[in-house]
Amino acid sequence: MQKEKELAVFFKIFAEPVRISILYALEEGELSVNELAWKVNMNQSSVSHQLRVLKDHQMVLVRRSGKQKFYRVFDRSIFSFLHQAETYTRTNS
């Protein structure tokens, strides 16, 4: 049952569409909070909150440079998962 609980927590991360948008934006590479906010069309505070969730679940890594924070994905294999999920939903809807 532990494996199922871990998977449930994993899938819950994707319940918020903006987190998926953030991950897709990071597919291009490392971005600052301001760049991410612009790409997903949200204010910086909201993006920062969602980035914190992704960071807490080890989906993204943060690098500080001066006053700015830059984010990148922890493991690029997440993009294979997202693309497979996208294909699955497109084929089965």
C-alpha positions, 0 to 999 in steps of 0.5 A: 500500500505504500507504493500506492500512497507515494503514487497518489502524492505524485499524481496530486502534484499535477492536479493544479494545471499551472504546475504543468504549465511551469514544468512545460516552460522549464522544458526549454531550460532554466528560467527565473521566477519573472520569466516563468511568470511571464510565460505562464501569464501569472503574477510572480507571487502565484508562480513562486507559490507553485514553484515552492510546491514543485520544489518541496516534491523534488520536481525542480531545483533552485539556484540563486544568483544575487537577488534572483532565483532560477529554476530548472527541473530536477529530472528531465524524465518528467517530460517523457511522463508529461508527453505520454500523459498528454498523448494518453488523454488526447487519444482517450478523450 
